[in-house]
């Protein structure tokens, strides 16, 4: 891998780590609520999980990628970040 490619990967990992979430392969029981748009336009689209408040999905070209908030935090769909549970509205 060329130096530029390594720097790009390092930048991506730094951004992901500073965002406070980790990407994982989705377990069989996890499922996003809603559907990702087929193309990327404007702001990123995030979907909540149907069972776990600490799990969310970021859409990219129609594909949802599962992320898990750090321990003690849950996904806040109002501001699209991992947040303290007391700041997150109740889900139906």
Buried (B, 14 or more C-beta within 10 A) or exposed (E): EEEEEEEEEEEEEEEEEEEEBEEEEBEEEBBBEEEBEEEEEEEEBBBBBEEBBBBBBBBEEEEBBBBBBEEEBBBBBEEBBBBEEEEBEEEE
